Protein backbone atom coordinates (compact mmCIF):
# COMPACT_ATOMS: atom_id res chain seq x y z
CA UNK A 1 0.00 0.00 0.00
CA UNK A 2 1.11 3.52 -0.71
CA UNK A 3 3.24 5.31 1.87
CA UNK A 4 1.17 8.52 1.75
CA UNK A 5 2.53 10.54 4.65
CA UNK A 6 1.05 13.93 3.72
CA UNK A 7 -1.13 14.92 0.80
CA UNK A 8 0.39 17.43 -1.59
CA UNK A 9 -1.97 20.32 -2.48
CA UNK A 10 -2.79 18.88 -5.91
CA UNK A 11 -3.42 15.38 -4.51
CA UNK A 12 -5.60 16.81 -1.77
CA UNK A 13 -7.73 18.66 -4.33
CA UNK A 14 -7.91 15.52 -6.49
CA UNK A 15 -9.19 13.55 -3.50
CA UNK A 16 -11.77 16.24 -2.76
CA UNK A 17 -13.12 16.05 -6.33
CA UNK A 18 -13.03 12.23 -6.36
CA UNK A 19 -14.81 11.73 -3.02
CA UNK A 20 -17.40 14.31 -4.08
CA UNK A 21 -18.06 12.43 -7.35
CA UNK A 22 -18.20 9.00 -5.73
CA UNK A 23 -21.03 9.86 -3.34
CA UNK A 24 -24.55 11.02 -4.02
CA UNK A 25 -25.27 12.53 -0.61
CA UNK A 26 -23.47 14.54 2.06
CA UNK A 27 -24.27 11.85 4.63
CA UNK A 28 -22.52 9.31 2.39
CA UNK A 29 -19.42 11.51 2.35
CA UNK A 30 -19.43 11.66 6.17
CA UNK A 31 -19.93 7.89 6.38
CA UNK A 32 -16.96 7.42 4.00
CA UNK A 33 -14.68 9.38 6.34
CA UNK A 34 -16.03 7.66 9.46
CA UNK A 35 -15.31 4.32 7.78
CA UNK A 36 -11.73 5.49 7.19
CA UNK A 37 -11.35 6.11 10.91
CA UNK A 38 -11.94 9.86 11.05
CA UNK A 39 -13.61 10.75 14.35
CA UNK A 40 -13.87 13.74 16.63
CA UNK A 41 -15.60 17.04 17.08
CA UNK A 42 -15.12 18.35 13.54
CA UNK A 43 -16.83 15.44 11.80
CA UNK A 44 -19.52 15.37 14.48
CA UNK A 45 -20.22 19.09 13.91
CA UNK A 46 -20.38 18.56 10.14
CA UNK A 47 -22.82 15.67 10.59
CA UNK A 48 -24.95 17.87 12.84
CA UNK A 49 -24.87 20.69 10.30
CA UNK A 50 -25.99 18.35 7.49
CA UNK A 51 -28.75 16.97 9.68
CA UNK A 52 -29.92 20.46 10.68
CA UNK A 53 -29.61 22.22 7.32
CA UNK A 54 -28.41 20.06 4.45
CA UNK A 55 -28.31 23.02 2.04
CA UNK A 56 -25.88 24.97 4.19
CA UNK A 57 -22.83 23.03 2.99
CA UNK A 58 -21.70 21.18 -0.12
CA UNK A 59 -20.19 17.69 -0.42
CA UNK A 60 -16.84 19.02 -1.62
CA UNK A 61 -16.70 21.40 1.37
CA UNK A 62 -17.17 18.49 3.77
CA UNK A 63 -14.47 16.50 1.98
CA UNK A 64 -12.17 19.55 1.93
CA UNK A 65 -12.47 20.20 5.66
CA UNK A 66 -11.96 16.60 6.68
CA UNK A 67 -9.04 16.00 4.30
CA UNK A 68 -7.28 19.13 5.57
CA UNK A 69 -7.96 17.93 9.13
CA UNK A 70 -6.28 14.55 8.66
CA UNK A 71 -3.53 16.03 6.49
CA UNK A 72 -2.50 18.41 9.28
CA UNK A 73 -2.86 15.76 11.99
CA UNK A 74 0.73 14.53 11.70
CA UNK A 75 1.54 11.05 12.94
CA UNK A 76 -1.73 10.90 14.86
CA UNK A 77 -3.78 10.73 11.64
CA UNK A 78 -1.31 8.83 9.45
CA UNK A 79 -3.49 5.70 9.50
CA UNK A 80 -6.55 7.69 8.40
CA UNK A 81 -4.66 9.33 5.53
CA UNK A 82 -3.54 5.95 4.27
CA UNK A 83 -7.01 4.44 4.68
CA UNK A 84 -8.69 7.25 2.73
CA UNK A 85 -6.36 6.78 -0.22
CA UNK A 86 -6.70 2.99 0.00
CA UNK A 87 -10.50 3.19 -0.14
CA UNK A 88 -10.39 5.52 -3.14
CA UNK A 89 -7.92 3.52 -5.24
CA UNK A 90 -9.77 0.26 -4.47
CA UNK A 91 -13.15 1.73 -5.41
CA UNK A 92 -14.87 -0.50 -7.99
CA UNK A 93 -18.62 0.03 -7.50
CA UNK A 94 -19.60 3.23 -9.31
CA UNK A 95 -23.34 2.71 -8.96
CA UNK A 96 -23.08 4.87 -5.85
CA UNK A 97 -22.45 7.86 -8.11
CA UNK A 98 -25.03 9.95 -9.86
CA UNK A 99 -25.49 8.44 -13.35
CA UNK A 100 -24.17 11.54 -15.10
CA UNK A 101 -21.02 11.51 -12.91
CA UNK A 102 -20.00 7.86 -13.20
CA UNK A 103 -17.54 8.32 -16.06
CA UNK A 104 -16.06 11.37 -14.36
CA UNK A 105 -15.77 9.45 -11.10
CA UNK A 106 -14.02 6.55 -12.87
CA UNK A 107 -11.60 9.00 -14.45
CA UNK A 108 -10.88 10.68 -11.12
CA UNK A 109 -10.24 7.33 -9.39
CA UNK A 110 -7.90 6.40 -12.25
CA UNK A 111 -5.99 9.65 -11.68
CA UNK A 112 -5.65 8.93 -7.97
CA UNK A 113 -4.40 5.41 -8.74
CA UNK A 114 -1.86 6.85 -11.17
CA UNK A 115 -0.62 9.31 -8.57
CA UNK A 116 -0.35 6.56 -5.96
CA UNK A 117 1.47 4.26 -8.39
CA UNK A 118 3.92 7.03 -9.24
CA UNK A 119 4.44 7.75 -5.55
CA UNK A 120 4.94 4.08 -4.77
CA UNK A 121 7.37 3.68 -7.65
CA UNK A 122 9.34 6.70 -6.48
CA UNK A 123 9.30 5.41 -2.90
CA UNK A 124 10.36 1.95 -4.04
CA UNK A 125 13.23 3.35 -6.12
CA UNK A 126 14.40 5.45 -3.19
CA UNK A 127 14.21 2.47 -0.87
CA UNK A 128 16.14 0.31 -3.30
CA UNK A 129 18.78 3.01 -3.59
CA UNK A 130 18.99 3.34 0.18
CA UNK A 131 19.18 -0.42 0.58
CA UNK A 132 21.93 -0.62 -2.04
CA UNK A 133 23.81 2.22 -0.37
CA UNK A 134 23.41 0.62 3.05
CA UNK A 135 24.63 -2.70 1.66
CA UNK A 136 27.60 -0.99 0.07
CA UNK A 137 28.50 0.88 3.25
CA UNK A 138 27.79 -1.99 5.66
CA UNK A 139 31.23 -3.66 5.43
CA UNK A 140 32.99 -0.35 5.99
CA UNK A 141 30.74 0.59 8.89
CA UNK A 142 31.17 -2.83 10.43
CA UNK A 143 34.94 -2.50 10.09
CA UNK A 144 34.89 0.95 11.69
CA UNK A 145 32.76 -0.39 14.52
CA UNK A 146 35.17 -3.28 15.03
CA UNK A 147 38.15 -0.88 15.04
CA UNK A 148 36.39 1.25 17.64
CA UNK A 149 35.59 -1.78 19.79
CA UNK A 150 39.21 -2.92 19.51
CA UNK A 151 40.45 0.52 20.57
CA UNK A 152 38.14 0.50 23.56
CA UNK A 153 39.34 -2.96 24.57
CA UNK A 154 42.98 -1.93 24.23
CA UNK A 155 42.32 1.22 26.26
CA UNK A 156 40.96 -0.90 29.10
CA UNK A 157 43.78 -3.42 28.70
CA UNK A 158 46.40 -0.64 28.96
CA UNK A 159 44.74 0.67 32.11
CA UNK A 160 44.49 -2.78 33.70
CA UNK A 161 48.05 -3.71 32.71
CA UNK A 162 49.50 -0.48 34.10
CA UNK A 163 47.65 -1.09 37.37
CA UNK A 164 49.55 -4.37 37.84
CA UNK A 165 52.82 -2.53 38.44
CA UNK A 166 51.30 -0.56 41.30
CA UNK A 167 50.43 -3.71 43.22
CA UNK A 168 52.91 -4.84 45.86
CA UNK A 169 51.00 -7.92 46.96
CA UNK A 170 52.16 -10.85 44.76
CA UNK A 171 48.90 -12.75 45.21
CA UNK A 172 46.78 -9.79 44.09
CA UNK A 173 49.05 -8.98 41.16
CA UNK A 174 49.09 -12.60 40.08
CA UNK A 175 45.30 -12.90 40.15
CA UNK A 176 44.77 -9.68 38.21
CA UNK A 177 47.35 -10.75 35.67
CA UNK A 178 45.07 -13.62 34.69
CA UNK A 179 42.45 -11.32 33.13
CA UNK A 180 45.10 -9.16 31.48
CA UNK A 181 46.80 -12.05 29.69
CA UNK A 182 43.52 -13.69 28.72
CA UNK A 183 42.40 -10.43 27.08
CA UNK A 184 45.80 -9.80 25.45
CA UNK A 185 45.74 -13.15 23.67
CA UNK A 186 42.07 -12.76 22.80
CA UNK A 187 42.82 -9.41 21.12
CA UNK A 188 45.43 -11.21 19.04
CA UNK A 189 42.80 -13.72 17.87
CA UNK A 190 44.77 -16.42 19.63
CA UNK A 191 42.58 -19.19 20.96
CA UNK A 192 43.06 -19.62 24.70
CA UNK A 193 42.53 -23.34 25.28
CA UNK A 194 43.03 -23.06 29.04
CA UNK A 195 42.55 -19.63 30.61
CA UNK A 196 45.47 -18.05 32.40
CA UNK A 197 45.41 -18.86 36.10
CA UNK A 198 47.63 -18.31 39.09
CA UNK A 199 49.73 -21.33 40.13
CA UNK A 200 50.97 -21.97 43.66
CA UNK A 201 49.49 -21.51 47.13
CA UNK A 202 49.38 -18.35 49.21
CA UNK A 203 51.68 -19.92 51.80
CA UNK A 204 54.47 -20.56 49.30
CA UNK A 205 57.41 -18.25 49.00
CA UNK A 206 56.97 -17.73 45.26
CA UNK A 207 53.43 -17.62 43.89
CA UNK A 208 53.53 -15.22 40.92
CA UNK A 209 53.48 -17.90 38.23
CA UNK A 210 50.73 -17.38 35.67
CA UNK A 211 49.96 -20.32 33.38
CA UNK A 212 47.76 -20.67 30.30
CA UNK A 213 47.47 -22.89 27.21
CA UNK A 214 47.07 -21.18 23.82
CA UNK A 215 46.73 -22.31 20.21
CA UNK A 216 48.97 -20.54 17.69
CA UNK A 217 48.54 -21.74 14.10
CA UNK A 218 47.57 -25.22 15.24
CA UNK A 219 50.39 -25.58 17.76
CA UNK A 220 49.64 -25.68 21.48
CA UNK A 221 51.86 -23.56 23.72
CA UNK A 222 51.98 -23.69 27.48
CA UNK A 223 52.55 -20.07 28.51
CA UNK A 224 54.22 -19.33 31.83
CA UNK A 225 54.75 -15.82 33.19
CA UNK A 226 56.84 -14.92 36.24
CA UNK A 227 56.92 -11.49 37.95
CA UNK A 228 60.23 -12.21 39.71
CA UNK A 229 62.67 -9.41 40.49
CA UNK A 230 65.62 -11.59 39.48
CA UNK A 231 66.34 -13.23 36.08
CA UNK A 232 65.03 -16.72 35.41
CA UNK A 233 67.87 -19.17 35.86
CA UNK A 234 68.60 -22.66 34.56
CA UNK A 235 66.67 -24.45 37.36
CA UNK A 236 63.47 -22.49 36.71
CA UNK A 237 63.79 -22.89 32.94
CA UNK A 238 64.42 -26.60 33.38
CA UNK A 239 61.35 -26.89 35.58
CA UNK A 240 59.24 -25.34 32.85
CA UNK A 241 60.72 -27.72 30.28
CA UNK A 242 59.92 -30.72 32.48
CA UNK A 243 56.29 -29.63 32.50
CA UNK A 244 56.42 -29.50 28.69
CA UNK A 245 57.91 -32.97 28.43
CA UNK A 246 54.95 -34.18 30.48
CA UNK A 247 52.65 -32.85 27.75
CA UNK A 248 54.05 -34.16 24.45
CA UNK A 249 51.58 -32.11 22.41
CA UNK A 250 52.60 -28.77 23.96
CA UNK A 251 55.43 -26.31 23.29
CA UNK A 252 56.48 -23.48 25.60
CA UNK A 253 56.37 -19.70 25.87
CA UNK A 254 58.13 -18.16 28.87
CA UNK A 255 57.53 -14.52 29.95
CA UNK A 256 59.86 -13.02 32.55
CA UNK A 257 59.72 -9.63 34.27
CA UNK A 258 63.49 -9.66 34.88
CA UNK A 259 64.98 -11.48 31.89
CA UNK A 260 66.97 -14.73 31.81
CA UNK A 261 70.44 -15.90 32.76
CA UNK A 262 72.75 -17.20 30.02
CA UNK A 263 72.39 -20.67 31.51
CA UNK A 264 68.59 -20.50 31.14
CA UNK A 265 68.91 -19.53 27.48
CA UNK A 266 71.34 -22.41 26.91
CA UNK A 267 69.01 -25.03 28.40
CA UNK A 268 66.19 -23.73 26.19
CA UNK A 269 68.44 -24.03 23.12
CA UNK A 270 69.11 -27.61 24.08
CA UNK A 271 65.37 -28.23 24.16
CA UNK A 272 65.10 -26.81 20.62
CA UNK A 273 67.70 -29.31 19.44
CA UNK A 274 65.46 -32.06 20.83
CA UNK A 275 62.54 -30.84 18.72
CA UNK A 276 60.67 -28.98 21.46
CA UNK A 277 59.71 -25.37 20.59
CA UNK A 278 60.58 -22.91 23.35
CA UNK A 279 60.16 -19.12 23.09
CA UNK A 280 61.47 -16.66 25.65
CA UNK A 281 59.81 -13.23 26.08
CA UNK A 282 60.53 -10.24 28.27
CA UNK A 283 57.70 -8.47 30.09
CA UNK A 284 59.06 -5.27 28.54
CA UNK A 285 58.17 -6.65 25.11
CA UNK A 286 54.62 -7.35 26.29
CA UNK A 287 54.44 -3.80 27.66
CA UNK A 288 55.43 -2.35 24.29
CA UNK A 289 52.98 -4.62 22.47
CA UNK A 290 50.13 -3.29 24.60
CA UNK A 291 51.26 0.34 24.35
CA UNK A 292 51.53 0.11 20.55
CA UNK A 293 48.32 -1.98 20.25
CA UNK A 294 50.41 -4.38 18.18
CA UNK A 295 49.46 -7.87 17.01
CA UNK A 296 50.76 -10.35 19.57
CA UNK A 297 50.17 -13.24 17.17
CA UNK A 298 52.47 -11.71 14.54
CA UNK A 299 55.00 -10.97 17.27
CA UNK A 300 55.00 -14.57 18.52
CA UNK A 301 55.07 -15.99 14.99
CA UNK A 302 58.39 -14.22 14.40
CA UNK A 303 59.77 -15.55 17.65
CA UNK A 304 58.60 -19.07 16.81
CA UNK A 305 60.13 -18.81 13.33
CA UNK A 306 63.50 -17.76 14.84
CA UNK A 307 63.32 -20.66 17.29
CA UNK A 308 62.68 -23.16 14.47
CA UNK A 309 65.07 -21.80 11.83
CA UNK A 310 67.87 -20.21 13.86
CA UNK A 311 67.52 -22.31 17.03
CA UNK A 312 67.26 -19.00 18.89
CA UNK A 313 64.67 -19.08 21.69
CA UNK A 314 65.41 -15.51 22.81
CA UNK A 315 64.91 -13.58 19.59
CA UNK A 316 63.50 -10.04 19.58
CA UNK A 317 61.32 -9.17 16.55
CA UNK A 318 62.45 -5.57 16.77
CA UNK A 319 59.78 -3.75 18.76
CA UNK A 320 61.05 -0.30 19.59
CA UNK A 321 62.70 -0.44 22.98
CA UNK A 322 62.57 -4.24 23.26
CA UNK A 323 65.62 -6.17 24.35
CA UNK A 324 66.78 -9.66 23.57
C-alpha positions in Angstrom: 0.0 0.0 0.0 1.1 3.5 -0.7 3.2 5.3 1.9 1.2 8.5 1.8 2.5 10.5 4.7 1.1 13.9 3.7 -1.1 14.9 0.8 0.4 17.4 -1.6 -2.0 20.3 -2.5 -2.8 18.9 -5.9 -3.4 15.4 -4.5 -5.6 16.8 -1.8 -7.7 18.7 -4.3 -7.9 15.5 -6.5 -9.2 13.6 -3.5 -11.8 16.2 -2.8 -13.1 16.1 -6.3 -13.0 12.2 -6.4 -14.8 11.7 -3.0 -17.4 14.3 -4.1 -18.1 12.4 -7.3 -18.2 9.0 -5.7 -21.0 9.9 -3.3 -24.5 11.0 -4.0 -25.3 12.5 -0.6 -23.5 14.5 2.1 -24.3 11.9 4.6 -22.5 9.3 2.4 -19.4 11.5 2.4 -19.4 11.7 6.2 -19.9 7.9 6.4 -17.0 7.4 4.0 -14.7 9.4 6.3 -16.0 7.7 9.5 -15.3 4.3 7.8 -11.7 5.5 7.2 -11.4 6.1 10.9 -11.9 9.9 11.0 -13.6 10.8 14.3 -13.9 13.7 16.6 -15.6 17.0 17.1 -15.1 18.3 13.5 -16.8 15.4 11.8 -19.5 15.4 14.5 -20.2 19.1 13.9 -20.4 18.6 10.1 -22.8 15.7 10.6 -25.0 17.9 12.8 -24.9 20.7 10.3 -26.0 18.3 7.5 -28.7 17.0 9.7 -29.9 20.5 10.7 -29.6 22.2 7.3 -28.4 20.1 4.4 -28.3 23.0 2.0 -25.9 25.0 4.2 -22.8 23.0 3.0 -21.7 21.2 -0.1 -20.2 17.7 -0.4 -16.8 19.0 -1.6 -16.7 21.4 1.4 -17.2 18.5 3.8 -14.5 16.5 2.0 -12.2 19.5 1.9 -12.5 20.2 5.7 -12.0 16.6 6.7 -9.0 16.0 4.3 -7.3 19.1 5.6 -8.0 17.9 9.1 -6.3 14.5 8.7 -3.5 16.0 6.5 -2.5 18.4 9.3 -2.9 15.8 12.0 0.7 14.5 11.7 1.5 11.1 12.9 -1.7 10.9 14.9 -3.8 10.7 11.6 -1.3 8.8 9.4 -3.5 5.7 9.5 -6.6 7.7 8.4 -4.7 9.3 5.5 -3.5 6.0 4.3 -7.0 4.4 4.7 -8.7 7.3 2.7 -6.4 6.8 -0.2 -6.7 3.0 0.0 -10.5 3.2 -0.1 -10.4 5.5 -3.1 -7.9 3.5 -5.2 -9.8 0.3 -4.5 -13.1 1.7 -5.4 -14.9 -0.5 -8.0 -18.6 0.0 -7.5 -19.6 3.2 -9.3 -23.3 2.7 -9.0 -23.1 4.9 -5.9 -22.4 7.9 -8.1 -25.0 10.0 -9.9 -25.5 8.4 -13.4 -24.2 11.5 -15.1 -21.0 11.5 -12.9 -20.0 7.9 -13.2 -17.5 8.3 -16.1 -16.1 11.4 -14.4 -15.8 9.4 -11.1 -14.0 6.6 -12.9 -11.6 9.0 -14.5 -10.9 10.7 -11.1 -10.2 7.3 -9.4 -7.9 6.4 -12.2 -6.0 9.7 -11.7 -5.6 8.9 -8.0 -4.4 5.4 -8.7 -1.9 6.8 -11.2 -0.6 9.3 -8.6 -0.3 6.6 -6.0 1.5 4.3 -8.4 3.9 7.0 -9.2 4.4 7.8 -5.6 4.9 4.1 -4.8 7.4 3.7 -7.6 9.3 6.7 -6.5 9.3 5.4 -2.9 10.4 1.9 -4.0 13.2 3.4 -6.1 14.4 5.4 -3.2 14.2 2.5 -0.9 16.1 0.3 -3.3 18.8 3.0 -3.6 19.0 3.3 0.2 19.2 -0.4 0.6 21.9 -0.6 -2.0 23.8 2.2 -0.4 23.4 0.6 3.1 24.6 -2.7 1.7 27.6 -1.0 0.1 28.5 0.9 3.2 27.8 -2.0 5.7 31.2 -3.7 5.4 33.0 -0.3 6.0 30.7 0.6 8.9 31.2 -2.8 10.4 34.9 -2.5 10.1 34.9 0.9 11.7 32.8 -0.4 14.5 35.2 -3.3 15.0 38.1 -0.9 15.0 36.4 1.2 17.6 35.6 -1.8 19.8 39.2 -2.9 19.5 40.5 0.5 20.6 38.1 0.5 23.6 39.3 -3.0 24.6 43.0 -1.9 24.2 42.3 1.2 26.3 41.0 -0.9 29.1 43.8 -3.4 28.7 46.4 -0.6 29.0 44.7 0.7 32.1 44.5 -2.8 33.7 48.1 -3.7 32.7 49.5 -0.5 34.1 47.7 -1.1 37.4 49.5 -4.4 37.8 52.8 -2.5 38.4 51.3 -0.6 41.3 50.4 -3.7 43.2 52.9 -4.8 45.9 51.0 -7.9 47.0 52.2 -10.9 44.8 48.9 -12.7 45.2 46.8 -9.8 44.1 49.0 -9.0 41.2 49.1 -12.6 40.1 45.3 -12.9 40.1 44.8 -9.7 38.2 47.3 -10.8 35.7 45.1 -13.6 34.7 42.5 -11.3 33.1 45.1 -9.2 31.5 46.8 -12.1 29.7 43.5 -13.7 28.7 42.4 -10.4 27.1 45.8 -9.8 25.4 45.7 -13.1 23.7 42.1 -12.8 22.8 42.8 -9.4 21.1 45.4 -11.2 19.0 42.8 -13.7 17.9 44.8 -16.4 19.6 42.6 -19.2 21.0 43.1 -19.6 24.7 42.5 -23.3 25.3 43.0 -23.1 29.0 42.5 -19.6 30.6 45.5 -18.0 32.4 45.4 -18.9 36.1 47.6 -18.3 39.1 49.7 -21.3 40.1 51.0 -22.0 43.7 49.5 -21.5 47.1 49.4 -18.3 49.2 51.7 -19.9 51.8 54.5 -20.6 49.3 57.4 -18.2 49.0 57.0 -17.7 45.3 53.4 -17.6 43.9 53.5 -15.2 40.9 53.5 -17.9 38.2 50.7 -17.4 35.7 50.0 -20.3 33.4 47.8 -20.7 30.3 47.5 -22.9 27.2 47.1 -21.2 23.8 46.7 -22.3 20.2 49.0 -20.5 17.7 48.5 -21.7 14.1 47.6 -25.2 15.2 50.4 -25.6 17.8 49.6 -25.7 21.5 51.9 -23.6 23.7 52.0 -23.7 27.5 52.5 -20.1 28.5 54.2 -19.3 31.8 54.8 -15.8 33.2 56.8 -14.9 36.2 56.9 -11.5 38.0 60.2 -12.2 39.7 62.7 -9.4 40.5 65.6 -11.6 39.5 66.3 -13.2 36.1 65.0 -16.7 35.4 67.9 -19.2 35.9 68.6 -22.7 34.6 66.7 -24.5 37.4 63.5 -22.5 36.7 63.8 -22.9 32.9 64.4 -26.6 33.4 61.3 -26.9 35.6 59.2 -25.3 32.9 60.7 -27.7 30.3 59.9 -30.7 32.5 56.3 -29.6 32.5 56.4 -29.5 28.7 57.9 -33.0 28.4 55.0 -34.2 30.5 52.6 -32.9 27.7 54.0 -34.2 24.5 51.6 -32.1 22.4 52.6 -28.8 24.0 55.4 -26.3 23.3 56.5 -23.5 25.6 56.4 -19.7 25.9 58.1 -18.2 28.9 57.5 -14.5 30.0 59.9 -13.0 32.5 59.7 -9.6 34.3 63.5 -9.7 34.9 65.0 -11.5 31.9 67.0 -14.7 31.8 70.4 -15.9 32.8 72.8 -17.2 30.0 72.4 -20.7 31.5 68.6 -20.5 31.1 68.9 -19.5 27.5 71.3 -22.4 26.9 69.0 -25.0 28.4 66.2 -23.7 26.2 68.4 -24.0 23.1 69.1 -27.6 24.1 65.4 -28.2 24.2 65.1 -26.8 20.6 67.7 -29.3 19.4 65.5 -32.1 20.8 62.5 -30.8 18.7 60.7 -29.0 21.5 59.7 -25.4 20.6 60.6 -22.9 23.3 60.2 -19.1 23.1 61.5 -16.7 25.7 59.8 -13.2 26.1 60.5 -10.2 28.3 57.7 -8.5 30.1 59.1 -5.3 28.5 58.2 -6.6 25.1 54.6 -7.3 26.3 54.4 -3.8 27.7 55.4 -2.4 24.3 53.0 -4.6 22.5 50.1 -3.3 24.6 51.3 0.3 24.3 51.5 0.1 20.5 48.3 -2.0 20.2 50.4 -4.4 18.2 49.5 -7.9 17.0 50.8 -10.4 19.6 50.2 -13.2 17.2 52.5 -11.7 14.5 55.0 -11.0 17.3 55.0 -14.6 18.5 55.1 -16.0 15.0 58.4 -14.2 14.4 59.8 -15.6 17.7 58.6 -19.1 16.8 60.1 -18.8 13.3 63.5 -17.8 14.8 63.3 -20.7 17.3 62.7 -23.2 14.5 65.1 -21.8 11.8 67.9 -20.2 13.9 67.5 -22.3 17.0 67.3 -19.0 18.9 64.7 -19.1 21.7 65.4 -15.5 22.8 64.9 -13.6 19.6 63.5 -10.0 19.6 61.3 -9.2 16.5 62.5 -5.6 16.8 59.8 -3.8 18.8 61.1 -0.3 19.6 62.7 -0.4 23.0 62.6 -4.2 23.3 65.6 -6.2 24.4 66.8 -9.7 23.6 
